Amino acid sequence: MNIQTGPDTTPECIKGTFFARLRNAAPAAWQGYVRHPFVRGMADGTLDPARFRAFLMQDYLYLLNYARAYALAVYKSDSFEEMRESADIVAGILNTEMAMHFSYCEGWGLSRAEMEAHPPAQELRAYAGFILDRAQAGDLLDLLVALSACLVGYGEIGLALANDPATVREGNPYFSWVSVYADEPYQDLMRRGVSRLDIVAARRGGVARLPELTRLFTTAVSLETAFWTAGQTEMT
């Protein structure tokens, strides 16, 4: 599959959802994100390992801000169930996803101390600042839309690459990353996130707010796209 002009990679679980409306309203931005050269480099194994390590270090710092945003989702929630669901996500990020990230990064020669000491890149500052601003200034729907680009994008990329016969598996150091996002645990997380977005959009007038939410989503996608190469200018 040519990652730039290949077939539709839309996961079945998002078709007909509120997220699909956002995705379909920003096709150029979305395709530029999920078919980025960084993604192609992971698919064929040609990505510079130094660039991937830089991404992993920034991704750790991003996860901290992702957890902070979801902590604010607890405050923005209207019901006990919504609060508990948001709190469960925060706990999952801090207790499970972080442990997995540390373990994975160790395989790339990156220690927790090194990642914690690494300065945030300009791209990370912009992306994290945008999400946390939406988390504080907007409502729960604004926040979930801002976070959805990362949640669904990684799931779509992982699934598309895992199902693509052109993706190099043997000897590809990045196929383990692909597998993490293609495997059932993450795909289930993506499905639940898409379903939750549907519920919150229905409760909070998502259809009537679609123009403004599309602008918010497009900005999030653009910042997520820039994040593929976060921190790499310092390498040149």
C-alpha positions as a Markdown table, in Angstrom:
| # | Residue | x | y | z |
|---|---|---|---|---|
| 1 | Met | 0.0 | 0.0 | 0.0 |
| 2 | Asn | 1.3 | 3.4 | -0.9 |
| 3 | Ile | 0.7 | 5.3 | 2.4 |
| 4 | Gln | 0.0 | 8.5 | 0.5 |
| 5 | Thr | -2.4 | 7.3 | -2.1 |
| 6 | Gly | -3.5 | 3.9 | -0.9 |
| 7 | Pro | -7.0 | 2.7 | -0.1 |
| 8 | Asp | -9.3 | 4.0 | 2.6 |
| 9 | Thr | -7.9 | 3.0 | 6.1 |
| 10 | Thr | -10.9 | 4.0 | 8.1 |
| 11 | Pro | -11.5 | 1.4 | 10.9 |
| 12 | Glu | -15.0 | -0.1 | 10.8 |
| 13 | Cys | -15.6 | 1.0 | 14.4 |
| 14 | Ile | -15.6 | 4.7 | 13.5 |
| 15 | Lys | -17.8 | 4.6 | 10.4 |
| 16 | Gly | -21.1 | 6.4 | 11.0 |
| 17 | Thr | -19.9 | 7.9 | 14.2 |
| 18 | Phe | -19.5 | 11.5 | 15.3 |
| 19 | Phe | -15.7 | 11.1 | 15.0 |
| 20 | Ala | -16.2 | 10.1 | 11.4 |
| 21 | Arg | -18.0 | 13.4 | 10.8 |
| 22 | Leu | -15.0 | 15.2 | 12.2 |
| 23 | Arg | -12.5 | 13.1 | 10.2 |
| 24 | Asn | -14.4 | 13.5 | 7.0 |
| 25 | Ala | -14.6 | 17.3 | 7.4 |
| 26 | Ala | -10.8 | 17.5 | 7.5 |
| 27 | Pro | -9.6 | 15.0 | 4.9 |
| 28 | Ala | -6.4 | 16.7 | 3.9 |
| 29 | Ala | -5.2 | 17.2 | 7.4 |
| 30 | Trp | -6.2 | 13.7 | 8.5 |
| 31 | Gln | -4.5 | 12.0 | 5.5 |
| 32 | Gly | -1.4 | 14.1 | 6.1 |
| 33 | Tyr | -1.3 | 12.8 | 9.6 |
| 34 | Val | -1.9 | 9.1 | 9.1 |
| 35 | Arg | 0.1 | 8.9 | 5.9 |
| 36 | His | 3.1 | 11.0 | 7.1 |
| 37 | Pro | 6.6 | 10.1 | 6.0 |
| 38 | Phe | 7.4 | 9.2 | 9.6 |
| 39 | Val | 4.7 | 6.5 | 9.4 |
| 40 | Arg | 6.0 | 5.3 | 6.1 |
| 41 | Gly | 9.5 | 5.0 | 7.6 |
| 42 | Met | 8.1 | 2.8 | 10.4 |
| 43 | Ala | 6.2 | 0.6 | 7.9 |
| 44 | Asp | 9.2 | -0.2 | 5.7 |
| 45 | Gly | 11.8 | -0.1 | 8.5 |
| 46 | Thr | 13.8 | 2.8 | 7.0 |
| 47 | Leu | 13.1 | 5.4 | 9.7 |
| 48 | Asp | 16.3 | 6.7 | 11.3 |
| 49 | Pro | 16.5 | 5.1 | 14.8 |
| 50 | Ala | 17.7 | 8.4 | 16.3 |
| 51 | Arg | 14.6 | 10.1 | 15.1 |
| 52 | Phe | 12.4 | 7.4 | 16.6 |
| 53 | Arg | 14.2 | 7.7 | 19.9 |
| 54 | Ala | 13.6 | 11.5 | 19.9 |
| 55 | Phe | 9.9 | 10.7 | 19.2 |
| 56 | Leu | 9.8 | 8.2 | 22.2 |
| 57 | Met | 11.2 | 10.8 | 24.6 |
| 58 | Gln | 8.7 | 13.4 | 23.5 |
| 59 | Asp | 5.9 | 10.9 | 23.6 |
| 60 | Tyr | 6.7 | 10.2 | 27.3 |
| 61 | Leu | 6.3 | 13.9 | 28.0 |
| 62 | Tyr | 3.1 | 14.1 | 26.0 |
| 63 | Leu | 1.6 | 11.2 | 28.0 |
| 64 | Leu | 2.1 | 13.2 | 31.2 |
| 65 | Asn | 0.0 | 16.0 | 29.7 |
| 66 | Tyr | -2.5 | 13.5 | 28.3 |
| 67 | Ala | -3.0 | 12.3 | 31.8 |
| 68 | Arg | -3.4 | 15.9 | 33.1 |
| 69 | Ala | -6.1 | 16.6 | 30.4 |
| 70 | Tyr | -8.0 | 13.5 | 31.4 |
| 71 | Ala | -7.8 | 14.5 | 35.0 |
| 72 | Leu | -9.6 | 17.7 | 34.0 |
| 73 | Ala | -12.2 | 15.5 | 32.2 |
| 74 | Val | -13.2 | 14.2 | 35.7 |
| 75 | Tyr | -14.0 | 17.8 | 36.7 |
| 76 | Lys | -15.9 | 18.5 | 33.4 |
| 77 | Ser | -18.0 | 15.4 | 33.7 |
| 78 | Asp | -21.7 | 15.6 | 34.5 |
| 79 | Ser | -22.4 | 12.3 | 36.2 |
| 80 | Phe | -20.7 | 9.8 | 38.5 |
| 81 | Glu | -20.3 | 7.3 | 35.6 |
| 82 | Glu | -18.6 | 9.9 | 33.5 |
| 83 | Met | -16.3 | 10.9 | 36.4 |
| 84 | Arg | -15.4 | 7.3 | 37.0 |
| 85 | Glu | -14.7 | 6.6 | 33.4 |
| 86 | Ser | -12.4 | 9.6 | 33.2 |
| 87 | Ala | -10.7 | 8.6 | 36.4 |
| 88 | Asp | -10.2 | 5.1 | 35.1 |
| 89 | Ile | -8.5 | 6.5 | 32.0 |
| 90 | Val | -6.1 | 8.6 | 34.2 |
| 91 | Ala | -5.3 | 5.5 | 36.3 |
| 92 | Gly | -4.7 | 3.5 | 33.2 |
| 93 | Ile | -2.3 | 6.0 | 31.7 |
| 94 | Leu | -0.3 | 6.4 | 34.9 |
| 95 | Asn | -0.3 | 2.8 | 36.1 |
| 96 | Thr | -0.4 | 0.8 | 32.9 |
| 97 | Glu | 0.5 | 2.8 | 29.8 |
| 98 | Met | 3.4 | 4.5 | 31.5 |
| 99 | Ala | 4.9 | 1.2 | 32.7 |
| 100 | Met | 4.5 | -0.2 | 29.1 |
| 101 | His | 6.2 | 3.0 | 27.7 |
| 102 | Phe | 9.1 | 2.7 | 30.1 |
| 103 | Ser | 9.6 | -1.0 | 29.3 |
| 104 | Tyr | 9.4 | -0.3 | 25.5 |
| 105 | Cys | 11.8 | 2.6 | 25.7 |
| 106 | Glu | 14.3 | 0.5 | 27.7 |
| 107 | Gly | 14.6 | -1.7 | 24.6 |
| 108 | Trp | 15.7 | 1.4 | 22.7 |
| 109 | Gly | 18.3 | 2.3 | 25.3 |
| 110 | Leu | 16.3 | 5.1 | 26.9 |
| 111 | Ser | 16.0 | 5.2 | 30.7 |
| 112 | Arg | 13.2 | 6.8 | 32.7 |
| 113 | Ala | 15.7 | 9.3 | 34.2 |
| 114 | Glu | 16.8 | 10.3 | 30.7 |
| 115 | Met | 13.3 | 10.8 | 29.5 |
| 116 | Glu | 12.3 | 12.8 | 32.5 |
| 117 | Ala | 15.3 | 15.1 | 32.2 |
| 118 | His | 14.8 | 15.6 | 28.4 |
| 119 | Pro | 13.5 | 19.1 | 27.6 |
| 120 | Pro | 10.1 | 19.4 | 25.8 |
| 121 | Ala | 10.3 | 20.2 | 22.2 |
| 122 | Gln | 8.6 | 23.3 | 20.7 |
| 123 | Glu | 6.0 | 21.0 | 19.0 |
| 124 | Leu | 5.2 | 19.3 | 22.3 |
| 125 | Arg | 4.8 | 22.7 | 24.0 |
| 126 | Ala | 2.4 | 23.8 | 21.3 |
| 127 | Tyr | 0.4 | 20.6 | 21.3 |
| 128 | Ala | 0.2 | 20.1 | 25.1 |
| 129 | Gly | -0.7 | 23.8 | 25.5 |
| 130 | Phe | -3.5 | 23.5 | 23.1 |
| 131 | Ile | -5.0 | 20.4 | 24.7 |
| 132 | Leu | -4.7 | 21.8 | 28.2 |
| 133 | Asp | -6.3 | 25.1 | 27.1 |
| 134 | Arg | -9.2 | 23.2 | 25.7 |
| 135 | Ala | -9.4 | 21.1 | 28.8 |
| 136 | Gln | -9.7 | 24.2 | 31.0 |
| 137 | Ala | -11.6 | 26.6 | 28.7 |
| 138 | Gly | -14.0 | 24.3 | 26.9 |
| 139 | Asp | -16.5 | 21.6 | 28.0 |
| 140 | Leu | -16.1 | 17.9 | 28.1 |
| 141 | Leu | -17.0 | 17.6 | 24.4 |
| 142 | Asp | -14.3 | 20.1 | 23.4 |
| 143 | Leu | -11.7 | 18.1 | 25.4 |
| 144 | Leu | -12.7 | 14.7 | 23.9 |
| 145 | Val | -12.5 | 16.1 | 20.4 |
| 146 | Ala | -9.1 | 17.6 | 21.0 |
| 147 | Leu | -7.8 | 14.2 | 22.4 |
| 148 | Ser | -9.5 | 12.1 | 19.7 |
| 149 | Ala | -6.8 | 12.8 | 17.0 |
| 150 | Cys | -4.2 | 10.9 | 19.0 |
| 151 | Leu | -6.5 | 8.2 | 20.3 |
| 152 | Val | -8.0 | 7.2 | 17.0 |
| 153 | Gly | -5.1 | 8.2 | 14.8 |
| 154 | Tyr | -2.7 | 5.7 | 16.4 |
| 155 | Gly | -5.3 | 3.0 | 16.2 |
| 156 | Glu | -6.0 | 3.6 | 12.6 |
| 157 | Ile | -2.3 | 3.7 | 11.7 |
| 158 | Gly | -1.5 | 0.6 | 13.6 |
| 159 | Leu | -4.3 | -1.4 | 12.1 |
| 160 | Ala | -3.6 | -0.1 | 8.6 |
| 161 | Leu | 0.1 | -1.0 | 8.7 |
| 162 | Ala | -0.6 | -4.4 | 10.4 |
| 163 | Asn | -3.1 | -5.3 | 7.6 |
| 164 | Asp | -0.9 | -4.0 | 4.8 |
| 165 | Pro | 1.2 | -6.8 | 3.1 |
| 166 | Ala | 3.8 | -4.3 | 2.1 |
| 167 | Thr | 4.6 | -3.5 | 5.8 |
| 168 | Val | 8.0 | -5.1 | 6.6 |
| 169 | Arg | 7.7 | -7.5 | 9.6 |
| 170 | Glu | 10.9 | -9.5 | 9.8 |
| 171 | Gly | 13.8 | -7.4 | 11.0 |
| 172 | Asn | 11.7 | -4.3 | 11.2 |
| 173 | Pro | 12.5 | -2.6 | 14.6 |
| 174 | Tyr | 9.3 | -0.6 | 14.4 |
| 175 | Phe | 6.9 | -3.4 | 13.8 |
| 176 | Ser | 6.5 | -3.9 | 17.6 |
| 177 | Trp | 5.2 | -0.3 | 17.8 |
| 178 | Val | 2.8 | -1.1 | 15.0 |
| 179 | Ser | 1.6 | -4.2 | 16.9 |
| 180 | Val | 0.9 | -2.3 | 20.1 |
| 181 | Tyr | -1.6 | -0.1 | 18.3 |
| 182 | Ala | -3.0 | -2.8 | 16.0 |
| 183 | Asp | -3.6 | -5.3 | 18.8 |
| 184 | Glu | -6.9 | -5.8 | 20.6 |
| 185 | Pro | -6.2 | -3.9 | 23.9 |
| 186 | Tyr | -5.6 | -0.6 | 22.0 |
| 187 | Gln | -8.3 | -1.2 | 19.4 |
| 188 | Asp | -10.8 | -1.8 | 22.3 |
| 189 | Leu | -9.6 | 1.4 | 23.9 |
| 190 | Met | -10.2 | 3.2 | 20.6 |
| 191 | Arg | -13.7 | 1.8 | 20.2 |
| 192 | Arg | -14.6 | 2.8 | 23.7 |
| 193 | Gly | -13.3 | 6.3 | 23.1 |
| 194 | Val | -15.2 | 6.7 | 19.9 |
| 195 | Ser | -18.4 | 5.4 | 21.6 |
| 196 | Arg | -17.9 | 7.8 | 24.5 |
| 197 | Leu | -17.5 | 10.7 | 22.1 |
| 198 | Asp | -20.8 | 9.8 | 20.4 |
| 199 | Ile | -22.6 | 9.8 | 23.8 |
| 200 | Val | -21.1 | 13.1 | 24.9 |
| 201 | Ala | -21.7 | 14.7 | 21.5 |
| 202 | Ala | -25.4 | 13.7 | 21.6 |
| 203 | Arg | -25.7 | 15.2 | 25.1 |
| 204 | Arg | -23.9 | 18.4 | 24.3 |
| 205 | Gly | -25.2 | 19.4 | 20.9 |
| 206 | Gly | -22.4 | 18.1 | 18.9 |
| 207 | Val | -24.1 | 18.3 | 15.5 |
| 208 | Ala | -25.1 | 22.0 | 16.0 |
| 209 | Arg | -21.5 | 22.7 | 17.1 |
| 210 | Leu | -19.9 | 20.8 | 14.2 |
| 211 | Pro | -18.3 | 23.8 | 12.5 |
| 212 | Glu | -16.5 | 25.0 | 15.6 |
| 213 | Leu | -15.6 | 21.4 | 16.6 |
| 214 | Thr | -14.2 | 20.7 | 13.2 |
| 215 | Arg | -11.9 | 23.7 | 13.5 |
| 216 | Leu | -10.8 | 22.5 | 16.9 |
| 217 | Phe | -10.2 | 18.9 | 15.5 |
| 218 | Thr | -8.3 | 20.2 | 12.5 |
| 219 | Thr | -6.0 | 22.1 | 14.7 |
| 220 | Ala | -5.4 | 19.1 | 16.9 |
| 221 | Val | -4.7 | 16.9 | 13.9 |
| 222 | Ser | -2.1 | 19.5 | 12.6 |
| 223 | Leu | -0.4 | 19.6 | 15.9 |
| 224 | Glu | -0.4 | 15.8 | 16.1 |
| 225 | Thr | 1.2 | 15.7 | 12.7 |
| 226 | Ala | 3.9 | 18.0 | 13.7 |
| 227 | Phe | 4.5 | 15.9 | 16.7 |
| 228 | Trp | 5.9 | 13.0 | 14.5 |
| 229 | Thr | 9.1 | 15.0 | 14.3 |
| 230 | Ala | 9.0 | 16.7 | 17.7 |
| 231 | Gly | 12.5 | 17.4 | 19.1 |
| 232 | Gln | 14.3 | 16.4 | 15.9 |
| 233 | Thr | 15.5 | 19.9 | 14.9 |
| 234 | Glu | 18.0 | 19.6 | 17.8 |
| 235 | Met | 19.5 | 16.6 | 16.0 |
| 236 | Thr | 20.4 | 18.5 | 12.8 |
